Amino acid sequence: MPIARNRLAKSIAPATVAAALILTTLGAAVPAFAATPVGDTARTLPGTHPEWATPQADAGAADAAAPATVRIYLAGRDASGLAALAQAVSDPNSASYGQFLSSAQAQAKFGATPEQVKAVTDWVSGAGLTVSASNAHYVQVAGSTAAMAKAFGIGFHNYRTADGTHRAPTSDAKLPASVSGAVLAVSGLADAIHKNSSSATSVREAEKSANAKPAGPDKKDPATLPTVPTCSEDGYGSKIAKGAPEGYEKNDPFAPCSYLPSQLRKAYGVTDAKVGGKGARVAVIDAYGLSTMEQDANHFSALHGDQPFKTGQYTEYVTPDKWTHQDECGGPAGWAGEEALDVEMVHGLAPDADVVYVGGNSCYDEDLYDAMAKVVDGHLADIVSNSWGEIMHGKSGDIDPAVVAADNQIFQLGALTGIGFTFSSGDCGDDSPGAAATGVNCEADTNQAQAQWPSSSPWVTSVGGTALELGDKSGKYGHEVSMGDLRSVLSADQKSWSPMPGAFYFGGGGGVSKDFAQPWYQRGVVPDSISKTAADGTKSKTPLRATPDIAMSGDLVAATLVGFTAEGGYSEGGYGGTSVSAPETAAMFANAIETRGGRALGFANPALYDRADTNAFHDVDDNAVNTKRGNVVDLGVVSGSLRVRLYKIGADYGLSASSGYDTATGLGSPGKGFFKSFAIKKK
């Protein structure tokens, strides 16, 4: 899953108010244009002074006349009441379960009041700022740096960073008493270091796998490696890589050919359950938009024996005239593979569900937030698939608390109105510096093992990855291990692998987040031995949020076939990552909605954990005796050249699957009884 979000450089960016995310405040001189906020100060906003704005990096006072823009997120009427009711309607053990509100009802009950909006508008106007945009969730204001200083009672200095000089507050911002209760969080006070966390997760192309269909019979001696792309067509390990040097085991098999949706439907019980997501709507959110998406998805389906979208079954919301930050985010071309992957996985596993694509105007946090808010406000879908994210802690600072606060509020509003969010957990194992040293889809800025955001939110379904091993060509389920690969490359003389053992290359994300307390639905399922130790080793007296919640096929060497149009025309290739797993899971939820007679599932986690240790899940266990694990040979064309690589699977970095809940695969993958467990019992 590509890392697709901008970290708003740890100063502005993705958040609940995270009292859990208290950032260190560093003292610095206050420029002459700093001022006390209009009215008496009632509240300080922790984290608005970023960690990278240190006295040692201070380059002097910022230009008072320089333009600035901030977003003020509105708290609404009753934040604690919103969380409580969102929990009640999501909990199968609650009398309010499934009694969702409409978007209008939720806004009327918990949204910002006209009085709150007026108070915020009067405050910023009195400081000399102008409202540039506003809606039910925030007021965006613009003006000079001096006016911002006056409004928030802070000074602004320039600070030297590895990415140049950036402006930031010299201390945490302050709110006047008149708006203290109306403001949830504020983002944008720092001139953030805008780094694309493309799927950091958002998905660009995690990496193209070489697992194409064989080009034809090879004429070389059978004791030597083929000279054409080769893969196992008839199930995991069905074709042995004769002629390859010994690796972790003897008789290394070729990696499986890239999986088709029909095989995945068979493996995960969709075919046997005779469901297709009828009556459900799934939204896919990525950045930008592929102009040929519906055409490509239909072409892909037709080529592989599946049904194309019916008229009106696919809808998209994109605004190309408003796209920004294309250089930093990779632009539409950089996100095309991710979008195609997400849409085709949802349609492939839930062919009767409606699919809605909503493209953010960039990979920046605020633009992806706007896309999520659009889905919730318009109730465009029942499930929202997101294959992007970012680390929460880095060398240059921590994630902006405003992002966490604003995102969690949207997730709660979604839960209240019957909308559930799935998020990929990442492709860098435990996201530690060790994993990032050799992993291909990691953020180099990480400074500790950690769970990603928004995957670690207690209000979303965090989706991890597995390496799915099919039992035969039709797609019969064989085995699964955690998604994690060590990689070696064949030497020029074809006599050895280097390095040996291989280096960590790619692996599903997960781990225990030190930023959030254990949510109610994990109690009694996630053991204290897991939940009281954060990913970085920090011990906690109370249980913490563990991720992922569920897992599905996503490994790069047990890849999934995707097709889309790029420069040079339509083409297909194998893709991997939890960017695959998240839309697969969203499709499974759509199929579950069909088994419920079209009744919305809403925020799925409480229902999932109610089914822990049942046949609703395959309990993925890397150590199980009957599990095939070891190494596979990937022989295919990469960048025009034939490459031979050796992968050890089931070898995630810092994470592994074991019996019961684990931080590599959560509860496991959807099992034989998954759909039956959601069926509405007739009275």
SEDRENVO-566963 format. One record per residue (C-alpha): residue in one letter; x, y, z. Coordinates in steps of 0.2 Angstrom, whole numbers, plus 2048, in hexadecimal, padded with zeros to 3 digits. Each point is the difference from the previous one (the first is absolute). Example, Ala and Ser with C-alpha at 12.3 -4.5 7.8 and 13.67 -1.06 7.14 Angstrom:
SEDRENVO-566963
PT:aa:c1:c2:c3
PT:A:83E:7EA:827
PT:S:806:811:7FD
END
This chain:
SEDRENVO-566963
PT:aa:c1:c2:c3
PT:M:800:800:800
PT:P:808:810:7FB
PT:I:803:80C:80D
PT:A:7F5:80D:7FC
PT:R:7FD:80E:80C
PT:N:80A:80F:803
PT:R:806:800:812
PT:L:7FE:813:800
PT:A:811:7FE:808
PT:K:7FB:7FC:811
PT:S:7FA:811:803
PT:I:7F1:802:7F5
PT:A:7F7:7EF:7FC
PT:P:7F6:7F1:804
PT:A:7F2:7FB:815
PT:T:7F2:7FE:813
PT:V:806:80E:80A
PT:A:80E:7F6:804
PT:A:804:804:811
PT:A:80B:7F1:7FD
PT:L:80A:80A:7F3
PT:I:807:80E:80C
PT:L:80F:807:7F7
PT:T:80F:808:808
PT:T:7FE:813:801
PT:L:811:809:7FD
PT:G:803:812:805
PT:A:805:80D:7F4
PT:A:800:813:7FE
PT:V:7F0:807:7FC
PT:P:800:80D:7F1
PT:A:7FA:811:803
PT:F:7F0:7FD:7F6
PT:A:7FA:7F2:80C
PT:A:7F0:805:809
PT:T:7F4:7F9:80D
PT:P:7F0:7F8:7F8
PT:V:7F0:80A:7FF
PT:G:7F8:7FD:811
PT:D:806:7F7:80F
PT:T:80A:7F0:7FD
PT:A:7F7:7F0:805
PT:R:809:7F2:7F8
PT:T:811:7FB:7F9
PT:L:801:7F5:7F1
PT:P:80E:7F3:803
PT:G:80A:7FB:7F1
PT:T:7FE:810:7F6
PT:H:812:804:803
PT:P:809:7F2:7F6
PT:E:80F:7F6:807
PT:W:80B:805:7F1
PT:A:7FF:813:805
PT:T:80E:7FF:80D
PT:P:80A:80F:807
PT:Q:810:7F9:7F7
PT:A:7F7:800:7EF
PT:D:7F9:812:803
PT:A:803:80B:7F1
PT:G:7F8:810:807
PT:A:7EE:808:7FF
PT:A:7F5:7FC:7F2
PT:D:7FA:80D:7F4
PT:A:7F1:808:808
PT:A:7F8:804:7EF
PT:A:802:7EE:7F9
PT:P:7F0:7F8:7FC
PT:A:7F9:7F1:80A
PT:T:7F1:7F4:800
PT:V:7FA:7F5:80E
PT:R:7F1:7F5:802
PT:I:7F6:801:810
PT:Y:7F6:7F0:803
PT:L:7F0:802:809
PT:A:7FC:7F5:810
PT:G:7ED:800:7FE
PT:R:7F3:7FE:80D
PT:D:805:7F1:80A
PT:A:810:7F7:7FD
PT:S:7FF:7F3:80E
PT:G:7EE:7FD:7FB
PT:L:805:7FD:7EE
PT:A:80D:7F3:805
PT:A:7F3:7F7:80C
PT:L:7F2:7FF:7F3
PT:A:80C:7FA:7F3
PT:Q:806:7F2:80B
PT:A:7EE:7FC:805
PT:V:7FA:7FE:7EE
PT:S:80F:7F6:7FB
PT:D:800:7F3:80E
PT:P:7F6:7F0:7FD
PT:N:7FE:7FF:813
PT:S:7F7:811:801
PT:A:7EE:803:7FF
PT:S:803:80E:7F4
PT:Y:80A:7F5:7F4
PT:G:7FD:804:7EE
PT:Q:7F4:80F:804
PT:F:80A:80C:7F5
PT:L:7FC:812:7FE
PT:S:7FF:808:7EF
PT:S:80E:80D:7FC
PT:A:7F3:80E:802
PT:Q:7FB:7F9:811
PT:A:813:7FE:806
PT:Q:804:812:7FA
PT:A:7F0:807:80A
PT:K:805:7F6:80F
PT:F:813:802:801
PT:G:805:80C:7F3
PT:A:806:812:803
PT:T:7F3:80D:804
PT:P:7FE:810:7F7
PT:E:805:809:810
PT:Q:810:7F6:800
PT:V:804:804:7EE
PT:K:7FC:813:804
PT:A:80B:800:80F
PT:V:80F:7F9:7F6
PT:T:7FD:80C:7F1
PT:D:7FF:80F:80C
PT:W:810:7FB:809
PT:V:80A:7FE:7F0
PT:S:7F9:80F:7F8
PT:G:804:80B:80F
PT:A:812:7FA:7FE
PT:G:801:806:7EE
PT:L:7FD:7EF:7F8
PT:T:7F4:7FB:7F1
PT:V:7F5:7F1:7FF
PT:S:806:7F7:7F0
PT:A:7F5:7F1:801
PT:S:7F4:7F8:80D
PT:N:7F4:7F1:801
PT:A:7F8:7F5:80E
PT:H:812:7FA:806
PT:Y:80C:80F:7FF
PT:V:803:812:7FD
PT:Q:80F:804:7F5
PT:V:808:811:802
PT:A:80D:80A:7F7
PT:G:80A:810:804
PT:S:811:806:805
PT:T:80C:7F7:80C
PT:A:7FE:80F:80B
PT:A:7ED:7FE:800
PT:M:803:7ED:804
PT:A:80B:805:80F
PT:K:7F3:80C:806
PT:A:7F2:7F3:7FF
PT:F:809:7F2:808
PT:G:80B:809:80D
PT:I:810:7FA:7F9
PT:G:810:805:7F7
PT:F:807:7F9:7F0
PT:H:812:7FD:7FB
PT:N:808:7F7:7F2
PT:Y:809:7F0:804
PT:R:80E:7F7:7F6
PT:T:7FB:7EE:7FB
PT:A:807:7F2:7F5
PT:D:7F3:806:7F3
PT:G:805:812:801
PT:T:7F9:80F:80B
PT:H:7EE:7FF:806
PT:R:7F5:80B:80B
PT:A:7F9:7FA:810
PT:P:7F8:806:810
PT:T:80D:804:80E
PT:S:7F4:7F8:80D
PT:D:7EF:7F7:800
PT:A:7F1:80A:7FA
PT:K:7F3:807:80C
PT:L:7EE:801:7FE
PT:P:7F5:80E:808
PT:A:7F2:7FB:80B
PT:S:7F3:806:7F4
PT:V:804:7F1:7F4
PT:S:808:7F4:80C
PT:G:7F2:7F4:7FF
PT:A:7FD:802:7EE
PT:V:811:7FB:7F9
PT:L:805:7EE:7FF
PT:A:811:803:7F9
PT:V:80B:80B:7F5
PT:S:80B:7FB:7F1
PT:G:80C:80A:7F5
PT:L:808:80C:80D
PT:A:811:7F9:7FB
PT:D:806:801:7EE
PT:A:801:7ED:800
PT:I:80D:7F6:7F7
PT:H:7F4:7F8:7F3
PT:K:806:7EE:7FD
PT:N:7F5:7F5:7F7
PT:S:7FC:7F0:80A
PT:S:7FA:7F8:7F1
PT:S:7F6:7F3:809
PT:A:80A:802:80F
PT:T:7F6:7FB:7FA
PT:S:7F6:804:7F2
PT:V:804:7F5:7F2
PT:R:80A:803:7F1
PT:E:807:7F1:7F8
PT:A:808:7F7:80F
PT:E:80B:7F7:7F4
PT:K:7FB:7F7:7F0
PT:S:803:7EE:803
PT:A:808:7F5:7F2
PT:N:7F3:7F3:801
PT:A:7F9:800:7EF
PT:K:7F9:7F1:7F7
PT:P:80D:7F5:7F8
PT:A:805:806:7EF
PT:G:801:7EE:7FA
PT:P:80A:7F0:801
PT:D:813:803:803
PT:K:80C:7F6:7F5
PT:K:80E:7FF:80C
PT:D:806:7F1:809
PT:P:7F3:7FC:80E
PT:A:80E:801:80D
PT:T:802:812:7FC
PT:L:7F6:80F:804
PT:P:7F3:806:7F2
PT:T:805:80F:7F6
PT:V:7EE:807:7FF
PT:P:7F5:806:80E
PT:T:7F9:7F1:80A
PT:C:7F4:7FD:80E
PT:S:7F6:7F3:809
PT:E:7F0:7FF:7F7
PT:D:7F7:7F1:809
PT:G:801:806:812
PT:Y:80E:804:80C
PT:G:810:7F6:7FD
PT:S:7F9:7F7:7F0
PT:K:80F:804:7F6
PT:I:812:7FE:806
PT:A:80E:80B:7FC
PT:K:80C:7F3:7F9
PT:G:812:807:7FE
PT:A:7FE:80D:80E
PT:P:80E:7FF:80D
PT:E:7FA:7FA:811
PT:G:7F9:80D:80B
PT:Y:7F7:7FE:811
PT:E:7F9:7F0:7FA
PT:K:803:7F3:7F2
PT:N:7F4:7FF:7F1
PT:D:7FB:812:800
PT:P:7EF:803:7F7
PT:F:7FD:80F:7F5
PT:A:7F5:80D:807
PT:P:7EE:7FE:7FC
PT:C:7F9:809:7F0
PT:S:7F7:810:805
PT:Y:7EF:7FC:807
PT:L:7F0:805:7F7
PT:P:7F0:806:809
PT:S:7F7:7EF:7FC
PT:Q:80E:7F7:809
PT:L:7FF:80B:80F
PT:R:7ED:7FF:801
PT:K:802:7ED:800
PT:A:80D:800:80E
PT:Y:7F7:80C:80B
PT:G:7EF:7F7:7FF
PT:V:7F7:80D:7F5
PT:T:7FC:7F4:7F2
PT:D:7F9:7F2:80C
PT:A:7F6:80D:809
PT:K:7F8:806:7F0
PT:V:802:812:804
PT:G:806:810:7F7
PT:G:7FC:80F:80B
PT:K:7EF:803:7F9
PT:G:7F8:80F:809
PT:A:811:807:806
PT:R:80A:80F:7FB
PT:V:813:801:802
PT:A:809:810:7FE
PT:V:813:800:7FB
PT:I:80A:80F:805
PT:D:811:804:7F9
PT:A:808:810:7F9
PT:Y:7FC:807:7EF
PT:G:7F7:7F5:7F3
PT:L:803:7F5:7F1
PT:S:7F6:806:7F1
PT:T:7FE:7EE:7F9
PT:M:7FB:7F7:811
PT:E:7EF:7F9:7FB
PT:Q:806:7FB:7EF
PT:D:80F:7F8:807
PT:A:7F7:7F6:80D
PT:N:7F3:7FA:7F4
PT:H:80E:7FB:7F4
PT:F:809:7F7:80E
PT:S:7F0:7F7:805
PT:A:7FC:7FA:7EE
PT:L:812:7FA:7FD
PT:H:7FF:7F5:810
PT:G:7EE:7F9:7FE
PT:D:7F7:80C:80C
PT:Q:7F2:80C:7FE
PT:P:803:812:7FC
PT:F:7F8:80E:80A
PT:K:7ED:802:7FB
PT:T:7FA:811:7FB
PT:G:800:80B:810
PT:Q:809:7F4:80B
PT:Y:811:80A:7FF
PT:T:800:813:805
PT:E:80F:80B:803
PT:Y:802:811:807
PT:V:810:809:7FA
PT:T:804:812:7FE
PT:P:810:802:7F4
PT:D:7FF:813:800
PT:K:804:800:813
PT:W:80E:7F3:800
PT:T:80F:806:809
PT:H:812:7FA:806
PT:Q:801:7F5:7F1
PT:D:813:800:801
PT:E:801:7FB:812
PT:C:7F2:7F3:7FF
PT:G:805:7F8:7EF
PT:G:7F1:807:7F7
PT:P:7F2:7F6:7F8
PT:A:80C:7F4:7F8
PT:G:808:7FC:810
PT:W:7F0:7FB:808
PT:A:7F8:7F7:7F1
PT:G:806:7EF:805
PT:E:7F9:802:811
PT:E:7F0:806:7FA
PT:A:7FE:7F2:7F4
PT:L:805:7F3:80D
PT:D:7F3:807:80C
PT:V:7F2:801:7F4
PT:E:803:7EF:7F8
PT:M:802:7F7:811
PT:V:7F0:807:806
PT:H:7F7:7FC:7F0
PT:G:809:7EF:7FE
PT:L:7FB:7FA:812
PT:A:7EF:808:801
PT:P:7FA:801:7ED
PT:D:7EF:805:804
PT:A:804:80F:80C
PT:D:7FF:812:7FA
PT:V:812:808:800
PT:V:802:812:803
PT:Y:812:808:7FD
PT:V:804:810:809
PT:G:810:808:7FB
PT:G:809:80C:80C
PT:N:807:80F:7F8
PT:S:812:7FB:806
PT:C:808:7F3:80C
PT:Y:800:80D:80E
PT:D:7F7:7FD:810
PT:E:7F3:80E:7FE
PT:D:7FB:7FB:7EE
PT:L:7FE:7ED:805
PT:Y:7F6:806:80F
PT:D:7F5:80A:7F4
PT:A:7FD:7F0:7F6
PT:M:7FB:7F6:810
PT:A:7F4:80E:805
PT:K:7F8:801:7F0
PT:V:7FC:7ED:801
PT:V:7F9:802:812
PT:D:7F6:810:7FD
PT:G:7F8:7FA:7F0
PT:H:7FF:7EE:806
PT:L:807:7FA:7F0
PT:A:805:7EF:806
PT:D:7FE:7F3:80E
PT:I:812:7FB:800
PT:V:80F:80B:7FC
PT:S:811:7F8:7FA
PT:N:810:809:803
PT:S:811:7FA:7FB
PT:W:80B:80E:807
PT:G:807:806:810
PT:E:810:806:809
PT:I:80B:7FE:80F
PT:M:7FB:80A:810
PT:H:812:803:807
PT:G:80F:805:7F6
PT:K:811:807:801
PT:S:7F9:811:7FB
PT:G:7F2:800:80C
PT:D:7EF:7F8:804
PT:I:7F0:800:7F6
PT:D:7F5:80F:802
PT:P:7F3:7FE:80E
PT:A:7F3:809:7F5
PT:V:801:7F3:7F3
PT:V:7FC:7F2:80C
PT:A:7F2:80A:809
PT:A:7F8:805:7EF
PT:D:801:7EE:7F9
PT:N:7F9:7F8:80F
PT:Q:7F1:80B:801
PT:I:7FC:7FC:7EE
PT:F:802:7ED:804
PT:Q:7F4:802:80E
PT:L:7F4:809:7F6
PT:G:801:7F2:7F3
PT:A:7FD:7F3:80D
PT:L:7F1:809:807
PT:T:7F9:801:7EE
PT:G:804:7EE:7FC
PT:I:810:802:7F6
PT:G:80F:7F6:804
PT:F:812:804:7FA
PT:T:80E:7F4:7FC
PT:F:812:805:800
PT:S:810:7F7:7FA
PT:S:80C:7FD:80E
PT:G:810:804:7F6
PT:D:80D:7F6:7F7
PT:C:80F:802:80B
PT:G:7FE:7F4:80E
PT:D:801:808:811
PT:D:805:811:7F7
PT:S:810:800:80A
PT:P:811:808:7FA
PT:G:806:7EE:7FE
PT:A:7F2:7FB:7F4
PT:A:802:811:7F7
PT:A:812:7FD:7FD
PT:T:7FC:7F3:7F2
PT:G:7ED:800:7FE
PT:V:7FA:807:7EF
PT:N:7F0:808:807
PT:C:806:808:810
PT:E:802:812:806
PT:A:812:803:803
PT:D:7FB:80E:80D
PT:T:7FA:7F3:80C
PT:N:809:800:811
PT:Q:7F8:7F2:809
PT:A:7F5:7F0:7FE
PT:Q:7EE:806:7FE
PT:A:7EF:7FD:7F9
PT:Q:7FA:80C:7F2
PT:W:7F3:80D:7FF
PT:P:7F1:7FF:7FC
PT:S:801:7ED:802
PT:S:803:802:813
PT:S:7F0:80A:803
PT:P:7F5:7F7:80C
PT:W:7F1:805:7F4
PT:V:806:7F7:7F0
PT:T:803:7EE:7FA
PT:S:813:7FE:7FE
PT:V:804:7F3:7F3
PT:G:810:7F6:800
PT:G:807:7F5:7F2
PT:T:803:7ED:7FE
PT:A:809:7F5:7F3
PT:L:7F2:7F6:7F9
PT:E:804:7EF:7FA
PT:L:7F3:7F9:7F4
PT:G:7FE:7ED:800
PT:D:7FC:7FF:7ED
PT:K:7FE:80A:7F1
PT:S:7ED:803:803
PT:G:804:80A:810
PT:K:7FD:7F2:80D
PT:Y:806:807:811
PT:G:811:7F8:805
PT:H:809:809:80E
PT:E:804:812:805
PT:V:80F:807:809
PT:S:804:812:805
PT:M:804:80C:7F3
PT:G:813:802:801
PT:D:80F:7FD:7F4
PT:L:812:7FE:801
PT:R:808:803:7EF
PT:S:810:7F9:7F8
PT:V:806:803:7EE
PT:L:808:7F2:7F5
PT:S:812:803:7FC
PT:A:807:803:7EF
PT:D:807:7EE:7FF
PT:Q:7EF:7F9:806
PT:K:808:7F6:80E
PT:S:7FB:80A:80F
PT:W:7F4:80C:808
PT:S:806:811:807
PT:P:7FE:804:80E
PT:M:7FC:7F0:809
PT:P:7F7:801:80B
PT:G:7F5:80C:7F6
PT:A:7FD:812:806
PT:F:7EE:806:805
PT:Y:7F8:806:7F1
PT:F:7ED:802:802
PT:G:7F4:7FC:80E
PT:G:7EF:803:807
PT:G:7FE:80E:80E
PT:G:7F9:7FE:811
PT:G:805:802:812
PT:V:7FA:808:810
PT:S:7FD:813:800
PT:K:806:809:80F
PT:D:7F5:80F:7FB
PT:F:7EF:7F8:803
PT:A:7F8:7F6:80F
PT:Q:7F9:7EF:7FC
PT:P:7EF:802:7F8
PT:W:7F1:7F7:809
PT:Y:7FE:7F3:7F2
PT:Q:812:7F9:803
PT:R:7FE:7FC:812
PT:G:800:7EE:804
PT:V:807:7FC:7EE
PT:V:811:808:7FF
PT:P:80A:7FA:80F
PT:D:809:80B:80C
PT:S:811:7F8:7FA
PT:I:7FD:809:7F0
PT:S:7F6:810:804
PT:K:80B:806:80F
PT:T:80F:801:7F5
PT:A:801:80D:7F2
PT:A:809:7FD:7F0
PT:D:80F:809:806
PT:G:802:7F6:810
PT:T:7F7:80D:80B
PT:K:7F7:7F8:80E
PT:S:7EF:806:805
PT:K:7F6:7FD:810
PT:T:7F0:7FF:7F6
PT:P:7FC:7F7:7F0
PT:L:803:80A:7EF
PT:R:7F9:7FF:7EF
PT:A:807:7F1:7F6
PT:T:800:7FF:7ED
PT:P:7FB:7F9:7F4
PT:D:7EF:7F9:803
PT:I:7FF:7F5:7F1
PT:A:80B:7FA:7F1
PT:M:7FE:7FB:7EE
PT:S:80B:7FB:7F2
PT:G:80D:80D:7FB
PT:D:811:7F9:7FF
PT:L:80B:807:7F2
PT:V:806:7EE:7FB
PT:A:7EE:7F9:801
PT:A:7FA:80F:7F6
PT:T:7EF:806:7F9
PT:L:7FE:804:7ED
PT:V:7FB:812:7FC
PT:G:7FD:808:7EF
PT:F:7FF:813:7FC
PT:T:804:80C:7F2
PT:A:810:80A:801
PT:E:80D:806:7F4
PT:G:801:7F3:7F2
PT:G:7EE:7FA:803
PT:Y:7F8:7F3:80A
PT:S:80A:7F3:809
PT:E:800:7F4:80F
PT:G:80C:7FC:80E
PT:G:800:7F8:811
PT:Y:7FF:80C:80F
PT:G:802:7FD:812
PT:G:7FE:809:811
PT:T:7F3:802:80D
PT:S:7F9:80C:7F3
PT:V:7F9:7F0:7F8
PT:S:7FA:7FA:811
PT:A:7F6:80F:805
PT:P:7F4:800:7F0
PT:E:7FF:7ED:801
PT:T:7F9:802:812
PT:A:7F5:80E:7FB
PT:A:7F8:7F5:7F3
PT:M:7FE:7F2:80D
PT:F:7F6:80C:80B
PT:A:7F6:804:7F1
PT:N:7FC:7EE:7FD
PT:A:7FC:7FE:813
PT:I:7F3:80E:7FE
PT:E:7F8:7F6:7F2
PT:T:7FF:7F1:80D
PT:R:7F8:80C:80C
PT:G:7F2:804:7F3
PT:G:807:811:7FC
PT:R:802:806:811
PT:A:80F:80B:803
PT:L:80E:7F9:80A
PT:G:807:811:805
PT:F:810:800:80A
PT:A:804:7EE:7FF
PT:N:80D:7FD:80E
PT:P:7F4:7FC:80F
PT:A:7F8:7F3:7F5
PT:L:811:7F9:7FA
PT:Y:806:7FE:812
PT:D:7F0:7F8:805
PT:R:805:7F2:7F4
PT:A:811:7FD:806
PT:D:806:7EE:801
PT:T:7F2:7FA:7F6
PT:N:800:7F9:7EE
PT:A:7FC:811:7FA
PT:F:813:802:7FF
PT:H:80F:7F6:7FA
PT:D:80B:802:80F
PT:V:810:804:7F6
PT:D:80F:7F8:80A
PT:D:811:801:7F8
PT:N:806:7F2:80C
PT:A:7F2:7F3:7FC
PT:V:806:7EF:7FB
PT:N:7F5:7FF:7F1
PT:T:805:811:7F9
PT:K:80B:800:7F1
PT:R:80D:80E:802
PT:G:812:802:7F9
PT:N:806:808:7F1
PT:V:7FA:803:7EE
PT:V:809:805:7F0
PT:D:7F9:80F:7F7
PT:L:806:7FF:7ED
PT:G:7F9:80E:7F6
PT:V:803:810:7F6
PT:V:804:810:80A
PT:S:804:810:7F7
PT:G:803:7F7:7F0
PT:S:80C:7F3:807
PT:L:7FD:7EE:806
PT:R:804:7FF:813
PT:V:800:7F1:80C
PT:R:7FD:804:812
PT:L:7FE:7F4:80F
PT:Y:7F3:805:80D
PT:K:7FE:7F8:811
PT:I:7EE:802:804
PT:G:7F7:801:812
PT:A:80F:80B:806
PT:D:7F9:811:804
PT:Y:80B:80C:809
PT:G:7FC:801:813
PT:L:7EF:7F8:7FD
PT:S:7FB:7EE:7FF
PT:A:7F0:7F6:800
PT:S:7FC:7F4:80E
PT:S:7F1:7F7:807
PT:G:7F2:80C:805
PT:Y:801:813:7FE
PT:D:811:806:7FA
PT:T:807:811:7F9
PT:A:804:7F9:7EF
PT:T:7EF:7FA:7FB
PT:G:7F4:805:80E
PT:L:7F1:7F4:802
PT:G:805:7F7:7F0
PT:S:7F9:800:7EE
PT:P:7EE:7FD:7FC
PT:G:7FC:7EE:802
PT:K:7F3:7F3:7FB
PT:G:7F3:806:80C
PT:F:803:813:7FD
PT:F:7F0:804:7F6
PT:K:7F5:7F3:809
PT:S:804:809:810
PT:F:7F9:810:7F9
PT:A:7F0:7F9:7FA
PT:I:7F0:807:808
PT:K:7F7:7F2:809
PT:K:7EE:7FF:7FC
PT:K:7F4:800:80F
END
